[in-house]
Amino acid sequence: MNTPKGCTNLKLRQLTRLVTRHYDHYTAAAGLKTTQYSLLSHVERLGPIRPGDLARSMQMDASTLTRNMQPLVAQGWLRIGAGEDARSRLVEITDAGRAKRVEGQRAWKLAQLALNERLGMERVAALHELLNDGIACFDDDAAAQ
């Protein structure tokens, strides 16, 4: 068995930056960053949804979610409205947001195909399996706490 060399966090962050740059190159044609496309997709699938629930679903901090939502609200792609009581809010996608998400999805598909071509389908499948296994290990830790 090979012993890991170097810092796993550093290697993951390097790969994440490279892959994000790859996807952003494609989604920019739709006027979106990858994070914005992902946010629109989550809200369309789960919304209307409370911001805290959305942040948990996307495994991000509430403050990061708020920062990422601001430009989407400003563009009219997301709307933050009243929730069940005076203190709660609900995030929902607008018709313009749905159209933008569809545009982003076309760009995302091109990015995915290009990534599959560059890395090879076998390597991408193995990477997904390894990442899913790693995520499950952390999910188990969170459930135990």
Buried (B, 14 or more C-beta within 10 A) or exposed (E): EEEEEEEEEEEEEEEEEEBEEBBBBBBEEBEBBBBBBBBBBBBBEBBBBBBEEBBEBBEBEEEEBEEBBEBBBEBEBBBBEEBEEEEEBBBBBBEEBBEBBEBBBEBBEBBBEBBBEEBEEEEBEEBEEEEEEEEEEEEEEEEEE
